[in-house]
Amino acid sequence: MKAGIIGSGIVGQVLAKAFKQEGYEVLLGTRDVTKEDVVKFGSENAGIAVGTFEDAARFGDIIVLSVKGTAAEEAVRLAGKYNFENKIVIDTTNPIADQPPVNGVLQFFTGPNESLLEKLQALVPSAKFVKAFNSVGNTLMYKPQLKDKPTMFIAGNDEEARKTVTDIVSSFGWETADMGKAEAARAIEPLCMLWCIPGFLQNDWQHAFKLLKT
Ligand SMILES: NC(=O)c1ccc[n+]([C@@H]2O[C@H](COP(=O)([O-])OP(=O)(O)OC[C@H]3O[C@@H](n4cnc5c(N)ncnc54)[C@H](OP(=O)(O)O)[C@@H]3O)[C@@H](O)[C@H]2O)c1
């Protein structure tokens, strides 16, 4: 399997290395392959190819979208909407506005009855977007070392795609709570606000959510 990672920030880099570790062929995409950070990543990770957003989207059997939330729709257009058709797209993005947090609470550019995942899904209706990895810090995304196994909440319209993402998330050391269709992203994306509050208020970024059951 090939994973095309759209996004060269810390999340793109962490997930590119994780997929590589799990045996995937990986290509990391950026708008600027000459960027210092990207050149460093390429030299330290010789087994991971580097290219444009479009290269990553074309390359991936599975695509990971890990770009700045305000630029997510533009990134999909830059990568070529046709490259997403019928593919699973793991969407790690959050709709974080450019305004600063208020008392540790991030501001979103989406309202309560919408989500960035739904906006992206509307942009490429045949793609199989699945929200995942958005409400945990990058240091805990792969094989997190916590007291207990944390829960990753996922959502997206395609059931098979959610199953595939569940398998990936399990192999990354998580249990999954499948919350169903795309509208559930309206509840999952704000978990990122909650997750970040202890970070902004107490500089505590080492935690994750767990869903307890009887
Ligand atoms: N940081 C975390 O721990 C964390 C955890 C969970 C979820 N997330 C979410 O994951 C996503 C990625 O986060 P991140 O921290 O890795 O980095 P980020 O700074 O949010 O995003 C970096 C990526 O966004 C792209 N980008 C920035 N402006 C753009 C524009 N105008 N047009 C197109 N692309 C643009 C950059 O392109 P270039 O490659 O060209 O620079 C880069 O690939 C975000 O939505 C974030 O909310 C982050």
The ligand as an ORCA input file, in Angstrom:
! r2SCAN-3c Opt
* xyz 0 1
  N       0.281     19.881     15.607
  C      -0.432     18.900     16.161
  O       0.038     18.233     17.105
  C      -1.800     18.570     15.638
  C      -2.543     17.543     16.251
  C      -3.772     17.149     15.716
  C      -4.247     17.796     14.581
  N      -3.515     18.813     14.005
  C      -4.044     19.423     12.779
  O      -3.297     18.880     11.696
  C      -3.109     19.858     10.673
  C      -1.596     20.025     10.423
  O      -1.001     20.564     11.575
  P       0.575     20.829     11.708
  O       0.778     21.218     13.124
  O       1.352     19.716     11.127
  O       0.921     22.066     10.792
  P       0.179     23.345     10.175
  O       1.096     24.468     10.335
  O      -1.208     23.485     10.716
  O       0.101     22.935      8.625
  C       1.256     22.855      7.846
  C       0.878     22.496      6.459
  O      -0.134     23.387      5.941
  C       0.274     23.833      4.654
  N      -0.224     25.184      4.390
  C      -0.076     26.279      5.178
  N      -0.643     27.366      4.577
  C      -1.126     26.920      3.384
  C      -1.807     27.562      2.300
  N      -2.110     28.867      2.337
  N      -2.166     26.807      1.231
  C      -1.888     25.468      1.197
  N      -1.236     24.812      2.192
  C      -0.867     25.535      3.271
  C       1.782     23.825      4.707
  O       2.269     23.758      3.391
  P       3.838     23.611      3.047
  O       4.131     22.156      3.139
  O       3.944     24.121      1.679
  O       4.556     24.432      4.076
  C       2.068     22.581      5.514
  O       2.081     21.448      4.680
  C      -3.786     21.131     11.187
  O      -5.071     21.228     10.606
  C      -3.873     20.919     12.690
  O      -4.989     21.598     13.277
  C      -2.327     19.200     14.516
*
